Amino acid sequence: MGGIFGNVAKTDCVTDLFYGTDYLSHLGTRKGGMAVLDADNFSRAIHNLENSYFRTKFESDLDELQGSKGIGVISDTESQPIIASSHLGTFGIVTVSKINNIDELSKIAFDKKKHFSETGGGGINPTELVAMLISEKNSFEEGIEYAQECINGSCSMLLLTKKGVVAARDKLGRTPVIIGKKEGAYAASSETCAFPNLGFDIEKYLGPGEVVFLTAEGYEQLKKPGDKMQVCSFLWVYYGYPASSYEDINVETVRYRCGKALAKNDDIDIDFVAGIPDSGTGHAIGYANEKQIPYARPFVKYTPTWPRSFMPQNQKVRDLVAKMKLIPVKNFINEKKILFCEDSIVRGTQLQDNVQILFDYGALEVHMRPACPTLIYPCEFLNFSTSRSTLDLAGRKAIKGIEGEEDKNLDEYATAGSGKNLEMIELIRKRLKLTSLKFQKMDDLVEAIGLPKNRLCTHCWDGSSYF
């Protein structure tokens, strides 16, 4: 998915920029980058993060980066930031984007005899494309609005200009942008968890399509927010850090409520509840609190040398990382009936291995309760599950096993409690060798988040798209 952080200060901004961007590392990484502006001089640093951490790669760059304005990015697609020169002046740009019509937009540019100098994933760098679209208009404000109109998908961005930082949220608000404030500085971030330890207070949650201009003295609204919103529900379920809030709704609070809803719909006899580390932990605590039964950790996570399992691009390496970072605790497994809460089941490959380990260590029963419905549709708006084929999704694989086709009767399979929905879940349960499997109901997930369903994007579960 990726994350962006930018700040403007009366003094040097680099330390806050460095740590603020680092606080977004949980969003999934391939590349990291920072750009700062000192007087009229832009400087930037970009590193590959697939085999290391942001802090490790960028600490040696800090002495070379000086300035009072800066932007940073954790990207799971292309190299950023881009420094662009145009009739609007020289500016830096970072984005969190999914541009479904990038080929079409690139062809239009080529027809106009334009060219691109950067590449992303072997093709056009999406952030450079956005910079090009912005530069076609007479101001940054007009250019951002034009880019948002052209893009099929989503794009939130920060622009580093000689006067300050421009922050823009994508037109339907699928990815958040939040403004923070402290004495002598303002910041914009994808996650509020970047603010507290840097001394920033939450000042404003940008609305869908809203654009603001930040200086060290304050911010000015350049474009009002739109009325329609489709913020990604998966932010609360999985992507978001527990300390973060979106739309003023805390991630950990939502996960407790998800676990509570799972518990209310359950009557299973178990010895204790556990969470698949780390994102399943909050859901499991909510479940245990509601049922008033013990919470325990039969798996503990080892992270000093094993980063997040979705970071490597090679699937075999991802599976290895996922396996090596979870260490079983036999004392809590042998002769126990265990219920696990998990954020979701995407492919289920590593989960299948984990379940087998539990039974090998003497578990009597292993039950699974994902905090969201079955993933059936690939994400069209963020870079989640898009590197895999549709059939890699556990739900689609089960549907193909039943129907002989992976895209038949999808509405019925997405309807909780329907015959086809239950048949799909049973096939997934058998493949994972679970004692029982129950997914969260859509209505309970929406209630746990606390926003109306038409303000949430739930496409990956039910295929819905309101706008």
DOVOSE-113464 format. One record per residue (C-alpha): residue in one letter; x, y, z. Coordinates in steps of 0.001 Angstrom, whole numbers, padded with zeros to 6 digits, always signed. Layout:
<atoms>
AXYZ
...
</atoms>
This chain:
<atoms>
M+000000+000000+000000
G+002588+002593+001065
G+002580+005733+003173
I+003620+009392+002927
F+004889+011923+005453
G+005807+015576+004966
N+006633+018477+007252
V+007461+022173+007279
A+009311+023773+010200
K+010796+027090+011217
T+014051+025219+011829
D+015547+022066+010288
C+012877+019456+009482
V+015035+016407+008695
T+014918+014600+012053
D+011123+014730+012191
L+010934+013756+008518
F+013211+010760+009081
Y+011326+009386+012080
G+007907+010350+010721
T+008504+008381+007539
D+010000+005481+009486
Y+006780+005251+011517
L+005001+004274+008283
S+007196+001223+007609
H+004408-001194+008607
L+002471-000238+005474
G+004510-002581+003322
T+007717-001655+001584
R+009874-002079-001454
K+011346+001413-001635
G+011831+004308+000751
G+012697+007892-000014
M+013050+011410+001371
A+013448+014799-000296
V+014202+018101+001456
L+014442+021696+000347
D+017076+024075+001720
A+016562+027547+000268
D+016396+026767-003479
N+018251+023453-003345
F+016479+020101-003489
S+018214+016983-002192
R+016869+013466-001947
A+017758+009905-000988
I+016093+006669-002197
H+016875+003120-001066
N+015612-000415-001603
L+014084-001739+001632
E+013233-005313+000692
N+016017-006775+002807
S+016395-004135+005497
Y+014646-001416+007466
F+014109+002250+006641
R+016177+003463+009615
T+019124+001259+008713
K+019236+002412+005100
F+018748+006143+005692
E+020728+006947+008842
S+023881+007549+006808
D+022030+010087+004609
L+020929+012390+007405
D+024055+014553+007423
E+023582+015220+003705
L+019925+016252+003998
Q+019287+019730+005347
G+016264+021962+005028
S+013108+023277+006649
K+010697+021518+004279
G+010590+017854+003300
I+008562+014864+002118
G+009092+011143+002657
V+007561+007920+001401
I+007334+004211+002035
S+006438+002748-001355
D+005501-000784-002324
T+005746+000018-006028
E+008156+002547-007509
S+011167+004680-006571
Q+010164+007990-004988
P+010324+010967-004440
I+010387+012402-007939
I+011927+015858-008440
A+010177+017503-011403
S+010939+020692-013301
S+008055+022435-015027
H+006548+025830-015795
L+005150+025702-012235
G+008715+025580-010929
T+010757+022705-009550
F+008888+020520-007062
G+009156+017187-005325
I+006319+014673-005187
V+005458+011440-003354
T+002283+009421-003840
V+000286+006503-002514
S-001464+005429-005670
K-003056+002713-007760
I-003492+003949-011330
N-005492+001377-013264
N-005399+003366-016510
I-001680+004123-016481
D-001197+002599-019955
E-003948+004783-021399
L-002585+007938-019749
S+000941+007092-020908
K-000243+006673-024502
I-001917+010087-024386
A+001393+011554-023188
F+003352+009811-025933
D+000876+011099-028520
K+001739+014598-027271
K+005447+013811-027856
K+006166+013713-024102
H+008596+011324-022456
F+009284+009725-019062
S+012716+009313-017494
E+011839+007144-014479
T+010572+003574-014410
G+008426+001670-011914
G+008149-002100-011921
G+009584-002218-015441
G+007157+000373-016829
I+006182+004004-016398
N+006803+005348-012914
P+003299+006257-011633
T+004549+009152-009517
E+006308+010732-012501
L+003081+010356-014485
V+001179+012207-011739
A+003818+014958-011759
M+003396+015285-015533
L-000397+015573-015242
I-000100+018247-012543
S+002300+020242-014707
E-000222+020462-017546
K-002234+023087-015646
N-001577+026634-014500
S-001254+026014-010762
F-000573+023151-008363
E-004170+023357-007198
E-005572+023026-010737
G-003005+020384-011629
I-003841+018145-008670
E-007552+018370-009419
Y-006867+017541-013080
A-004686+014547-012131
Q-007383+013236-009794
E-009960+013499-012568
C-007718+011610-014999
I-006801+008755-012659
N-008899+005599-012535
G-008057+004205-009099
S-006731+006338-006264
C-003902+008760-005563
S-003026+010655-002391
M+000067+012844-002620
L+002428+015394-001094
L+004166+018086-003141
L+007332+019802-001917
T+007493+023345-003279
K+009716+026322-002548
K+006965+027909-000477
G+005767+024858+001473
V+004161+021414+001229
V+000897+020683-000595
A-001096+017731+000816
A-003889+016126-001219
R-006097+013155-000391
D-007437+010961-003204
K-010809+011995-004570
L-012832+009303-002747
G-010680+009251+000373
R-009587+005637+000085
T-006228+006428+001701
P-006065+008880+004619
V-004040+012069+004964
I-003917+013709+008401
I-002476+017091+009391
G-000448+017446+012593
K+000653+020576+014446
K+003267+021508+017017
E+005089+024681+017995
G+006851+025994+014903
A+005929+023125+012562
Y+003136+021389+010644
A+003121+017887+009166
A+001000+015665+006928
S+000947+011892+007322
S-000822+008747+006138
E-000966+007590+009773
T-001513+009428+013041
C+000875+007015+014805
A+003707+009120+013355
F+002690+012155+015426
P+002771+011548+019221
N+006470+010819+019786
L+007442+013707+017512
G+005321+016126+019526
F+002585+016685+016929
D-001098+016888+017819
I-003775+015908+015315
E-005017+019113+013735
K-007224+017914+010854
Y-008300+014814+008936
L-008409+015743+005265
G-011668+014878+003557
P-011951+013042+000218
G-010303+015077-002524
E-009346+017866-000123
V-006137+019812-000808
V-004272+022000+001703
F-001056+024035+001633
L+001252+023764+004660
T+003795+026248+005968
A+005512+026432+009345
E+002891+028971+010451
G-000254+027056+009469
Y-002233+025663+006577
E-004566+026988+003903
Q-007339+025006+002231
L-006887+025004-001551
K-009761+022656-002366
K-012747+021701-000255
P-013496+018003+000352
G-016048+016199-001749
D-019280+014735-000390
K-018601+011138-001409
M-016154+008890+000422
Q-015010+005270+000105
V-012270+004912+002739
C-010641+001467+002738
S-012144-000732+005485
F-009055-002914+005481
L-007116-000074+007114
W-008842-000823+010413
V-008840-004594+009958
Y-005219-005073+008935
Y-003070-002319+007427
G-003335+000332+010136
Y-001023+000532+013122
P-002921+000060+016425
A-002041+003586+017628
S-003429+005214+014465
S-006848+006705+013827
Y-008685+007355+010570
E-011739+009610+010417
D-011090+010000+014177
I-011724+006257+014714
N-008880+004367+016412
V-007604+001145+014807
E-007161-000860+018033
T-010640+000124+019228
V-012156-001185+015990
R-010228-004457+016333
Y-011538-004958+019853
R-015058-004405+018524
C-014427-006865+015669
G-013341-009489+018179
K-016358-008753+020339
A-018692-009275+017373
L-017004-012584+016524
A-017464-013721+020120
K-021153-012800+020223
N-021780-015028+017201
D-019886-017979+018679
D-020626-020742+021187
I-017482-022835+020829
D-015895-024619+023826
I-012177-023722+023955
D-009331-023415+026457
F-008159-019961+025375
V-008119-017351+022590
A-005004-016346+020641
G-004211-013885+017879
I-002039-014488+014843
P+000712-011888+015498
D+000554-008984+015190
S-002597-007745+013482
G-004746-010564+014876
T-003880-009641+018464
G-006389-006816+018926
H-009207-008916+017477
A-008322-011770+019855
I-008266-009492+022907
G-011717-008210+021972
Y-012966-011793+021636
A-011436-012879+024965
N-012806-009844+026817
E-016316-010452+025509
K-016283-014174+026338
Q-014404-013703+029617
I-011998-016498+028751
P-008161-016495+028854
Y-005993-014900+026199
A-002648-016627+025529
R+000204-016627+022992
P+000935-020078+021529
F+002858-018317+018759
V+005356-015535+019508
K+006822-013299+016855
Y+010556-012968+016273
T+011361-009791+014349
P+015015-008752+014905
T+016133-010433+011670
W+012809-011378+010055
P+010813-008390+008739
R+007189-008459+007597
S+006310-011460+005471
F+004618-009532+002640
M+007704-007380+001982
P+009718-009741-000301
Q+008391-009952-003847
N+009250-013642-004268
Q+006424-015799-002915
K+008772-018528-001658
V+010739-015948+000300
R+007515-014444+001688
D+006436-017871+002911
L+009840-018507+004472
V+009818-015168+006301
A+006270-015791+007546
K+007269-019217+008846
M+010541-018200+010494
K+009158-015194+012351
L+006469-017199+014242
I+007855-019481+016954
P+005461-021974+018597
V+005279-022311+022397
K+004586-026002+023024
N+003506-025481+026672
F+000480-023522+025435
I-000367-025917+022611
N-000184-029505+023818
E-003620-030981+024614
K-005341-027605+024176
K-008414-026485+022268
I-007365-023163+020746
L-009306-020450+018940
F-007318-018007+016822
C-008446-014590+015643
E-006841-013382+012425
D-007245-010148+010486
S-008110-012043+007274
I-007359-015069+005152
V-005859-014021+001830
R-004117-017050+000312
G-004038-019262+003388
T-000766-020946+002426
Q+001186-019979+005531
L-001860-020378+007748
Q-002171-023964+006570
D+001428-024594+007658
N+000822-022912+011024
V-002240-025055+011684
Q-000263-028193+010922
I+002450-027088+013367
L-000178-026691+016084
F-001484-030211+015575
D+002080-031559+015407
Y+002670-029955+018812
G-000346-031718+020290
A-003268-029295+019853
L-006617-031056+020233
E-008619-028495+018237
V-007736-025398+016193
H-010529-022942+015390
M-010126-019822+013232
R-012136-016577+013318
P-011092-013977+010690
A-012143-010432+011556
C-013578-009722+008095
P-015635-011601+005480
T-014037-013902+002903
L-011861-012061+000384
I-013360-012754-003043
Y-012562-009731-005229
P-009055-008372-005937
C-008471-004791-004837
E-008892-002287-007662
F-008030+000813-005669
L-004943+000059-003553
N-001948-002176-004026
F-003306-005000-001892
S-003355-008570-003299
T-002781-007200-006800
S+000561-008962-007287
R-001237-012280-007103
S-003740-013789-009510
T-007391-013810-008504
L-007204-017563-008094
D-004568-017121-005369
L-007316-015789-003100
A-008518-018605-000846
G-012143-017706-001557
R-011743-017797-005346
K-009810-021052-005187
A-012677-022603-003223
I-015242-021225-005698
K-013363-022762-008596
G-013269-026055-006717
I-017052-025966-006399
E-018110-024406-009703
G-015224-025328-011984
E-014904-021568-012627
E-013461-018926-010333
D-015897-016115-011212
K-019290-017832-011158
N-022117-016821-008758
L-019840-014428-006859
D-022737-012457-005356
E-024111-015617-003764
Y-020723-016625-002374
A-020313-013128-000897
T-023682-013323+000914
A-023081-014387+004517
G-025038-017480+005539
S-026150-018428+002017
G-025782-022025+000924
K-022939-021225-001466
N-021209-019016+001101
L-021241-021825+003661
E-020081-024347+001060
M-017138-022102+000155
I-016153-021639+003804
E-016342-025383+004445
L-013997-026051+001532
I-011533-023467+002869
R-011781-025059+006331
K-010975-028500+004967
R-008011-027225+002959
L-006574-025478+006021
K-007369-028532+008221
L-009152-026383+010806
T-011568-027781+013363
S-013957-024899+012595
L-013934-021693+010572
K-016295-018722+010803
F-015798-015392+009075
Q-016965-011999+010294
K-020301-010834+008898
M-020244-007684+006811
D-022847-005895+008948
D-020816-006600+012088
L-017628-005294+010464
V-019342-002086+009352
E-020791-001606+012848
A-017359-002199+014407
I-015799+000527+012246
G-018620+002940+012998
L-019130+004595+009601
P-022079+004126+007227
K-021406+001382+004685
N-021693+003814+001797
R-018732+005733+003278
L-016571+002589+003306
C-014906+000621+000528
T-015827-003054+000979
H-015093-004073-002606
C-012685-006935-001800
W-015426-008716+000160
D-018635-007989-001722
G-017541-006364-005000
S-019486-003185-004205
S-018533+000175-005665
Y-020925+003040-004987
F-019390+005643-007270
</atoms>
